[in-house]
Amino acid sequence: MGNVKYKAYYSGAIYHIYNRGNNKQNIFQETNDFANYLKRLKNTKEKYNVSLLAYVLMPNHLHLEVRQNSEVPIYKFISSLHTSYAIYFNKKYGKVGHLFQGRFKQRIVKDDDDLLYLSCYIHLNPEADGLVQKVEDYQWSSYRDYIGLRSGTLCDRTLIADLFQSQGLSFAGVYRKFVEENKKTILENKLIREFLKDSP
């Protein structure tokens, strides 16, 4: 996404933000690193008035679906978060230089379908990369919260839950069904991957 317009920031906008380790190196090497990032993510989103809708932390890259709730541009949130985490990581492992590969990538979410398919794609990353056989077995994403296997409070699931409200069923069950029904399409359909503009 070399043509991203980083000045396209406004209150209420939803963004797909993603980045990977420099030279594709791991940015999370052990359990404490994942947990540390999530703690910093919680504190930073509160500081910058950002809502986290969905996330996945993979060993060498990450995806966030976030909503900017004020006039403070989203890049200030992610820059603060990643600078803070990089300092922690480099100090812990005796590293120097850049942890992340260049500036983070971003894309504005266009509509409700985009919102849903993006969350699905984010949550399917661990299964797509062969880290788990079932996506619900992966700890470092928001999927387990979405399907009721964990009662985490890091994510605001309201926007996505509201899109299923008219079906009259529990959101956890409906969302899980949605992901399962769209798994093959999301993972195999190159048009949808292009639509989502993902290349971590």
C-alpha atoms as one frame of an Amber mdcrd trajectory, in Angstrom:
protein
   0.000   0.000   0.000   2.537   2.546  -1.084  -0.138   5.093  -1.968  -1.802
   5.311   1.458  -3.041   8.802   2.245  -1.936   9.234   5.834  -3.744  12.578
   6.129  -7.166  10.915   5.717  -8.019  11.021   9.413 -11.345  12.007  10.946
 -13.430  11.254  14.007 -15.607   8.178  13.515 -13.370   6.616  10.869 -12.548
   2.924  11.183  -9.114   1.732  10.100  -7.363  -1.507   9.347  -3.842  -1.093
  10.697  -1.152  -3.690  10.202   2.589  -4.043  10.418   5.274  -6.709  10.630
   8.726  -7.134  12.076  11.718  -5.646  10.317  13.075  -8.224   7.836  10.062
 -10.345   8.847  11.617 -11.026  12.252   9.392 -12.027  15.149   8.039  -9.126
  17.150   6.701 -11.484  19.825   9.116 -14.145  21.036   7.361 -15.462  24.132
   4.060 -15.290  25.994   5.068 -12.260  28.044   5.668 -10.249  24.858   2.114
 -10.807  23.613   0.731  -9.920  27.036   2.927  -6.830  27.287   1.757  -5.560
  23.904  -1.897  -6.043  24.867  -1.369  -4.146  28.120   0.213  -1.268  26.212
  -2.567  -1.442  23.622  -5.202  -1.102  26.357  -3.493   1.892  27.954  -2.747
   3.638  24.669  -6.232   3.269  23.203  -7.682   4.811  26.348  -5.190   7.674
  26.229  -5.994   8.495  22.602  -9.739   7.724  22.737  -9.576   4.871  20.246
 -11.920   1.882  20.128 -10.395  -1.491  19.331 -12.862  -3.591  17.331 -10.743
  -6.654  16.537  -7.121  -7.744  16.656  -4.693 -10.556  16.086  -1.075 -10.734
  17.191   0.985 -13.132  15.105   4.632 -13.958  15.868   5.977 -11.608  13.169
   3.046  -9.317  12.344  -0.218  -7.924  13.666  -3.582  -6.619  12.536  -5.790
  -4.106  14.344  -9.278  -2.906  13.445  -9.723   0.406  15.251 -12.079   3.380
  15.395 -10.842   6.944  15.841 -13.238   8.614  18.299 -11.803  12.124  18.344
 -10.003  14.576  16.102  -6.629  13.203  17.227  -5.377  11.284  14.161  -4.985
   7.545  14.493  -1.286   7.653  13.586  -0.537   9.287  16.939  -2.114   6.320
  18.715  -0.253   3.662  16.747   3.052   5.550  16.752   2.924   5.896  20.534
   1.986   2.242  20.985   4.687   0.856  18.700   7.429   3.175  19.930   6.677
   2.131  23.488   6.594  -1.576  22.625   9.800  -1.369  20.542  11.659   0.202
  23.469  10.463  -2.621  25.727  11.384  -5.309  23.182  14.847  -3.951  22.352
  15.742  -3.500  26.002  14.544  -7.003  26.895  16.395  -8.758  24.071  19.430
  -6.485  23.801  18.468  -5.288  20.324  19.090  -1.981  18.581  17.433  -0.365
  15.581  13.954  -0.719  14.158  11.674  -3.477  15.404   8.948  -2.864  12.814
   9.369  -2.839   9.052   8.856   0.791   8.164   5.768   2.784   8.947   2.586
   0.915   9.741   0.083   0.308   6.931  -3.443   1.611   7.153  -6.671   1.484
   5.193 -10.012   3.131   5.909 -12.875   0.658   6.260 -15.432   1.572   3.614
 -18.764   0.074   4.707 -20.492  -2.566   6.845 -19.477  -5.468   4.591 -15.877
  -4.316   4.726 -16.130  -4.074   8.525 -17.398  -7.658   8.816 -15.082  -9.306
   6.311 -12.086  -7.509   7.754 -12.844  -8.805  11.260 -13.248 -12.273   9.786
  -9.940 -12.055   7.933  -8.147 -10.782  11.038  -9.490 -13.611  13.157  -8.628
 -16.279  10.570  -4.948 -15.317  10.354  -3.651 -17.944  12.830  -5.445 -20.771
  11.035  -4.382 -19.482   7.630  -0.739 -19.467   8.748  -1.000 -22.952  10.238
  -0.443 -21.918  13.855  -3.631 -23.693  14.925  -6.039 -26.167  13.365  -9.072
 -24.285  14.685  -9.122 -20.509  14.864 -10.768 -20.552  18.304  -7.676 -22.271
  19.732  -5.483 -19.210  19.178  -5.079 -17.118  22.305  -3.704 -13.870  20.903
  -6.710 -12.580  18.986 -10.142 -11.222  19.840 -11.975 -14.151  18.240 -12.458
 -16.051  21.511 -14.147 -12.954  22.965 -16.398 -12.662  19.939 -17.664 -16.236
  20.195 -18.095 -16.263  23.974 -15.157 -18.471  24.957 -13.541 -15.604  26.871
 -14.971 -12.519  28.550 -12.305 -10.034  27.549 -12.997  -6.310  27.700 -10.231
  -5.047  25.416 -12.454  -4.929  22.316 -15.646  -3.023  21.665 -17.797  -5.570
  19.822 -20.852  -3.309  19.621 -20.463  -2.113  16.017 -20.153  -5.617  14.621
 -22.751  -7.095  16.986 -25.301  -4.479  15.889 -25.044  -5.714  12.305 -26.412
  -9.097  13.428 -29.029  -7.737  15.822 -32.008  -8.349  13.559 -31.366 -12.101
  13.443 -32.733 -12.608  16.961 -30.003 -15.046  17.999 -27.045 -14.758  20.337
 -24.302 -12.697  18.762 -21.583 -15.191  19.741 -23.293 -18.003  17.844 -24.183
 -15.890  14.828 -20.673 -14.461  14.509 -19.060 -17.872  14.801 -21.376 -19.153
  12.056 -20.506 -16.147   9.897 -16.775 -16.819  10.202 -17.162 -20.526   9.489
 -19.374 -19.912   6.464 -16.956 -17.369   5.003 -13.699 -19.098   5.941 -13.040
 -20.697   2.582 -13.936 -17.535   0.684 -11.745 -15.327   2.853  -8.723 -17.617
   2.811  -8.848 -18.701  -0.817 -10.472 -15.881  -2.752  -7.757 -13.565  -4.054
 -10.333 -10.928  -4.962 -11.395 -10.562  -1.342  -7.789 -10.469  -0.167  -7.211
  -7.664  -2.652 -10.406  -6.019  -1.454  -9.027  -6.042   2.067  -5.591  -4.896
   0.865  -3.708  -7.131   3.251  -0.024  -7.866   2.725   1.631  -8.107   6.132
